[in-house]
């Protein structure tokens, strides 16, 4: 009986999912993350999950893993001592950035420093022109001396090789890498032409530097995991999720750790799209809140919006341009420093400030009883009655309500002259507003009208806050999937193997000849498919998606055009699309900029290839072990009575006080069951909070669908229109 395991590491908890392919059943688990060595929680959790459910290690076919370890290493500057080789005269490009200000009127702007400081960079005599011609041959002795100098002076473990125009001709960067393999075998080397071969030096070089900076740390982490899995006796395949939602082998992950920066959150966004397809909801807001951060993603037409750049280590949370720009394929997400561990305190203005600092897993919120003394969001939710201290993690972990009350009183209520209840509600409400504001900004920047969408909410803290956030956004329907508290781990098991390759090669559309497919697409297609074939995917099972970045001549930036073909590695039929390329570009241009067409020649700038393997068995559907066993599944006849656990006082702002809320066992709710608020629906990993006038039902897929009541400024008709949309 084959099994697959998904593991997602969060800032506070590590989530697990075990999929039985024969029974199409999913079993879940959650435990505290071990910040000192995240692999410890991973290995202990896998052992516990297999032991509790009597699964033989020999039956595990695959382990799929997602983690934000790479992102955290960049933010916290915990990478390796890294050097950089640059073309002579150009080593200051990482400091010059794009020469853009993210705030025009702030005279004291700050930017995150490059991961490779200037004193750890060296210049090499070489030069390739923008047309790909060698202007100055590489001085290999100069490169050897520069590398040895960086090792002697700074003890570098990693090296980023960043030469001008290497995306067109990588011979000089390749020669330096071969030199390192031959003479400096212990050095981790990343060349910009290999990591992401796109024009524009700053973005390409920063990406290569971050890749090199995180390579030694990530390699050691993967080796610990592989060794631990081997000691457990697991001999199945081990995969890592990338930022674009695909999965790759450890060897690829080692070469390109920069592609793992958003691997865990990407899985959650993919699951939101998956639920949207099941429910026939094409446009969805994906809302994930865990113990440390909240993430939002936009799903349009059943697919998460994607992009080819992201910012990390922003010095200003919501200001685009205030971070390090990384060029990798990634699901387009907004990240907010808001989670269960977000620390609340009174600021200098006499107001409540919550986050972005987090208590994390160690020591954690005050109510965890692990030494934490500062007030956090989880402490507030315990005081407000949303979380049952005796049923946290299904009763495995007891929460100390008295410690939560003391922390909020001392750090928030007393300094601001508030009652305990008002202070706790203020903490909760500030987080809701922060998340809603981030969603508004993210959606408006992308021209996404979310008012007719549904929200899919998950994560350990997401179900507690989703209704409040949705109400602020005037979204009237929220979907809480079963096992929402570990949904990113489930998403890891739904995602197929995939890899994306981008190559820059600027060419006028009119200059494309009959051989344009072989000349510009064959190399990236072979590269992308080669990674999957090397992982054991048959060539006949690989699907290839082709995208072109195009623009009018003279424009500074381009738009993406997806070619309407389900091509395979052979690229059959793609050449026939040549006469339609201008028409497809103009249609896409009109979508983005309205009907503004210019009398200029068209250019193709980037050639993008995504190779994808076959869907996993979990993508075809599954059930959660133990779900819905307490009642009939006949729609409209199921009763909530058998799932009722009792009542608990909880604070609801519409009532202005604590009211008795009915508490239900989520796992005992059968399809067809209807529920009216106020209610608290508990499962082991999370709790769904349903407002006083809201209604909920369990659908055929065991999702909890909540229809929110009209707000005080809306008419019932307006709310109905939002729901029907």
Beta strands, then each sheet from edge to edge (+ up, - down):
strand 1: 3-9
strand 2: 13-20
strand 3: 25-32
strand 4: 60-67
strand 5: 82-87
strand 6: 121-124
strand 7: 127-128
strand 8: 134-136
strand 9: 158-162
strand 10: 188-191
strand 11: 237-241
strand 12: 247-249
strand 13: 284-289
strand 14: 294-300
strand 15: 303-304
strand 16: 306-307
strand 17: 310-312
strand 18: 324-326
strand 19: 330-331
strand 20: 333-336
strand 21: 342-346
strand 22: 352-358
strand 23: 454-458
strand 24: 477-480
strand 25: 498-508
strand 26: 543-552
strand 27: 559-562
strand 28: 602-612
strand 29: 623-624
strand 30: 644-652
strand 31: 657-665
strand 32: 674-676
strand 33: 679-683
strand 34: 686-690
strand 35: 695-698
strand 36: 704-707
sheet 1: 12+ 11- 4- 1- 2+ 3- 29-
sheet 2: 6+ 5+ 9+ 10+
sheet 3: 7+ 8-
sheet 4: 15+ 14- 13+ 23+ 24+ 36- 35+ 32-
sheet 5: 15+ 14- 20+
sheet 6: 16+ 19-
sheet 7: 17+ 18-
sheet 8: 21+ 22-
sheet 9: 25+ 28- 26+ 27-
sheet 10: 30+ 31- 33- 34+
end
